Amino acid sequence: MSLVPKKDVDRIQFYENHIAPFTTNATAIGILASEATDLQTKTAAARAAFDARQAAQQAAEAATLAQRDAVDAMSNAGAALIEKIRAKAKQVGGNSVYTLAEIPAPATPGPIGPLGKPSDFVVTLDESGALHLKWKCTNPPAASGTFYQIWRRIGPAGEFAYLGGTGDKKLVDATVPAGASALTYQLQAVRSTAVGPWAQFNVNFGTGAGGAGIASVVETKVEPKIAA
């Protein structure tokens, strides 16, 4: 372990604590009195420099906080004025108010592209018999609020029953009939009055290692579905 601490403040404190014994016992400990005095002068300068730096750091922190508060106050006031300008522009119509204020008029929203087709289906069968469905679907960036409608058919033929809708790209089907060997799901992305293409996939059930139930997926091509 080093005799003299490594941190500046601890090192300064170390020599401050040793100035007195070094000065009082200079000859007995093998140093000159002038050397002890020189160390005392340099230690005092180090303490003064450290204290000045501490004061500067505190001042900088205070200045940074003051700047942040000032910018926040400016931003809040500016945002309130911009909202009033927008309200006036809406009242007057056209872009004349925006031109006078020298701020850009809001862009006219363009049409949102078509919704995507669900794909990359993954299913997991849990111990309770519920089927966990997950999928991917690429939609336009502005297509917020998209949700997915899901239908299910038991067996290879028959009518589809509506399971419900979800805003997530996943669903837990806890109503899988006992003994079912195959299910068919149909999904469609929906947003407001826009709809995406249908996607259909079949789930086949089997037995895995140790007799555990497993489910596998086969995606199929599908024509537009008409709900029953």
C-alpha positions as CSV (number, residue, x, y, z in Angstrom):
1,M,0.0,0.0,0.0
2,S,1.4,3.4,-1.0
3,L,2.3,5.7,1.9
4,V,1.0,8.8,0.1
5,P,-2.6,8.6,-1.1
6,K,-3.3,8.8,-4.8
7,K,-6.4,11.1,-4.7
8,D,-5.5,14.8,-4.9
9,V,-7.6,15.8,-1.9
10,D,-6.3,12.9,0.2
11,R,-2.7,13.7,-0.8
12,I,-3.2,17.4,0.2
13,Q,-4.6,16.3,3.5
14,F,-1.7,13.9,4.1
15,Y,0.9,16.7,3.7
16,E,-1.1,19.2,5.7
17,N,-1.1,16.7,8.5
18,H,2.7,16.2,8.3
19,I,3.8,19.9,8.0
20,A,3.9,20.3,11.8
21,P,6.0,17.2,12.6
22,F,8.3,17.8,9.6
23,T,8.9,21.4,10.7
24,T,9.3,20.7,14.4
25,N,11.6,17.7,14.0
26,A,13.4,18.7,10.8
27,T,17.0,18.1,11.9
28,A,16.1,14.9,13.9
29,I,14.4,13.3,10.9
30,G,17.1,14.3,8.4
31,I,15.6,17.2,6.5
32,L,16.3,20.9,6.3
33,A,14.0,23.4,8.0
34,S,13.9,25.3,4.7
35,E,12.7,22.1,2.9
36,A,9.8,21.8,5.4
37,T,8.9,25.4,4.9
38,D,9.0,25.0,1.1
39,L,6.7,22.0,1.4
40,Q,4.3,24.0,3.6
41,T,4.2,26.7,0.9
42,K,3.5,24.2,-1.9
43,T,0.9,22.4,0.2
44,A,-0.9,25.7,0.9
45,A,-0.9,26.5,-2.9
46,A,-2.3,23.0,-3.6
47,R,-5.1,23.5,-1.1
48,A,-5.9,26.9,-2.6
49,A,-6.0,25.5,-6.1
50,F,-8.2,22.5,-5.0
51,D,-10.6,24.9,-3.3
52,A,-10.7,27.1,-6.3
53,R,-11.5,24.2,-8.6
54,Q,-14.3,23.1,-6.2
55,A,-15.8,26.5,-6.2
56,A,-15.5,26.7,-10.0
57,Q,-17.3,23.3,-10.3
58,Q,-20.1,24.5,-8.1
59,A,-20.4,27.7,-10.0
60,A,-20.5,25.7,-13.3
61,E,-23.2,23.4,-11.9
62,A,-25.3,26.4,-10.8
63,A,-24.8,28.1,-14.2
64,T,-25.8,24.9,-16.0
65,L,-29.0,24.7,-13.9
66,A,-29.7,28.3,-14.5
67,Q,-29.3,27.8,-18.3
68,R,-31.6,24.8,-18.2
69,D,-34.3,26.7,-16.4
70,A,-34.0,29.7,-18.7
71,V,-34.2,27.5,-21.8
72,D,-37.2,25.7,-20.4
73,A,-39.0,29.0,-19.6
74,M,-38.2,30.2,-23.1
75,S,-39.4,27.0,-24.7
76,N,-42.7,27.0,-22.8
77,A,-43.4,30.6,-23.7
78,G,-42.4,30.0,-27.3
79,A,-44.6,26.9,-27.6
80,A,-47.6,28.7,-26.2
81,L,-47.1,31.5,-28.8
82,I,-46.7,29.0,-31.7
83,E,-50.0,27.3,-30.6
84,K,-51.7,30.7,-30.7
85,I,-50.3,31.3,-34.1
86,R,-51.6,27.9,-35.4
87,A,-55.0,28.7,-33.9
88,K,-55.1,32.0,-35.7
89,A,-53.9,30.4,-39.0
90,K,-56.7,27.8,-38.7
91,Q,-59.2,30.6,-38.0
92,V,-58.0,32.7,-41.0
93,G,-57.3,29.8,-43.4
94,G,-54.5,29.5,-45.9
95,N,-50.8,30.1,-45.1
96,S,-50.7,33.9,-44.7
97,V,-50.4,33.7,-40.9
98,Y,-47.5,31.2,-41.1
99,T,-45.8,33.4,-43.7
100,L,-46.0,36.4,-41.4
101,A,-44.7,34.4,-38.5
102,E,-41.9,32.9,-40.6
103,I,-42.7,29.4,-39.5
104,P,-43.6,26.5,-41.8
105,A,-47.2,25.7,-42.4
106,P,-48.1,22.1,-41.4
107,A,-47.5,19.6,-44.2
108,T,-50.6,18.2,-45.8
109,P,-50.7,14.6,-44.8
110,G,-50.3,12.2,-47.7
111,P,-52.2,9.0,-48.2
112,I,-51.1,6.2,-46.0
113,G,-49.8,3.2,-47.9
114,P,-51.5,-0.2,-47.8
115,L,-51.4,-2.3,-44.7
116,G,-49.1,-5.4,-44.7
117,K,-49.9,-9.0,-44.8
118,P,-49.2,-11.0,-41.6
119,S,-46.4,-13.5,-42.0
120,D,-43.7,-15.5,-40.1
121,F,-46.2,-17.3,-37.9
122,V,-44.9,-19.0,-34.8
123,V,-47.0,-21.1,-32.4
124,T,-46.3,-22.6,-29.0
125,L,-48.5,-25.1,-27.2
126,D,-48.3,-24.8,-23.4
127,E,-49.1,-27.4,-20.8
128,S,-52.7,-26.1,-20.3
129,G,-53.4,-26.7,-24.0
130,A,-53.5,-23.1,-24.9
131,L,-51.9,-22.1,-28.2
132,H,-49.7,-19.0,-28.2
133,L,-49.6,-17.3,-31.7
134,K,-47.1,-14.8,-32.9
135,W,-46.6,-13.2,-36.3
136,K,-44.9,-10.3,-38.1
137,C,-46.5,-7.6,-40.2
138,T,-44.9,-4.7,-41.9
139,N,-47.2,-1.6,-42.1
140,P,-46.6,2.0,-43.2
141,P,-44.9,4.2,-40.6
142,A,-48.0,6.4,-40.2
143,A,-50.3,3.5,-39.8
144,S,-50.6,3.8,-36.0
145,G,-53.7,2.2,-34.4
146,T,-53.5,-0.9,-36.5
147,F,-55.0,-4.0,-35.0
148,Y,-55.5,-7.6,-36.2
149,Q,-58.7,-9.6,-36.6
150,I,-58.4,-13.3,-36.1
151,W,-60.7,-16.1,-37.2
152,R,-60.3,-19.8,-36.6
153,R,-61.6,-23.0,-38.2
154,I,-61.5,-26.4,-36.6
155,G,-60.4,-29.1,-39.0
156,P,-59.8,-28.9,-42.8
157,A,-63.3,-27.6,-43.8
158,G,-66.2,-25.7,-42.4
159,E,-66.9,-22.1,-41.3
160,F,-64.5,-19.8,-39.6
161,A,-65.4,-18.4,-36.1
162,Y,-64.3,-14.9,-35.1
163,L,-61.8,-15.1,-32.1
164,G,-61.4,-11.3,-31.7
165,G,-59.0,-8.5,-32.4
166,T,-55.7,-7.5,-30.9
167,G,-53.3,-4.5,-31.2
168,D,-50.3,-6.8,-30.6
169,K,-48.8,-9.2,-33.1
170,K,-49.7,-12.1,-30.8
171,L,-52.6,-13.9,-29.4
172,V,-53.3,-16.6,-26.9
173,D,-56.0,-19.1,-28.0
174,A,-57.1,-20.7,-24.8
175,T,-60.2,-22.3,-26.5
176,V,-58.4,-25.0,-28.5
177,P,-60.8,-28.0,-28.5
178,A,-59.5,-31.1,-26.8
179,G,-58.5,-33.8,-29.3
180,A,-58.2,-31.3,-32.2
181,S,-55.7,-32.5,-34.8
182,A,-55.6,-29.4,-36.9
183,L,-56.7,-25.7,-36.9
184,T,-56.7,-23.0,-39.5
185,Y,-56.3,-19.4,-38.6
186,Q,-57.0,-16.3,-40.8
187,L,-55.6,-12.9,-39.9
188,Q,-56.0,-9.4,-41.4
189,A,-54.5,-6.1,-40.4
190,V,-57.2,-3.4,-40.0
191,R,-56.9,0.4,-39.4
192,S,-59.9,2.7,-39.6
193,T,-61.5,1.8,-42.9
194,A,-58.3,0.3,-44.4
195,V,-57.7,-3.4,-44.4
196,G,-54.7,-5.4,-45.4
197,P,-54.6,-8.7,-47.3
198,W,-55.6,-11.9,-45.6
199,A,-53.1,-14.4,-44.3
200,Q,-54.0,-18.0,-43.5
201,F,-52.0,-20.6,-41.7
202,N,-52.7,-24.2,-40.6
203,V,-51.6,-25.6,-37.2
204,N,-51.1,-29.3,-37.0
205,F,-50.8,-31.1,-33.7
206,G,-48.6,-34.0,-32.8
207,T,-46.6,-35.7,-30.1
208,G,-43.0,-34.9,-29.4
209,A,-40.3,-36.5,-27.2
210,G,-41.6,-37.8,-23.9
211,G,-45.2,-37.6,-25.2
212,A,-45.4,-33.8,-25.0
213,G,-47.8,-32.2,-27.4
214,I,-46.4,-30.1,-30.1
215,A,-47.8,-27.8,-32.8
216,S,-46.4,-27.0,-36.2
217,V,-47.4,-24.2,-38.7
218,V,-47.9,-24.3,-42.5
219,E,-48.7,-20.9,-44.1
220,T,-51.1,-21.1,-47.0
221,K,-52.4,-18.9,-49.8
222,V,-55.8,-17.5,-49.1
223,E,-58.5,-15.7,-51.1
224,P,-60.3,-12.7,-49.4
225,K,-62.4,-14.1,-46.6
226,I,-66.1,-13.4,-46.2
227,A,-67.0,-13.5,-42.5
228,A,-69.7,-16.0,-41.6
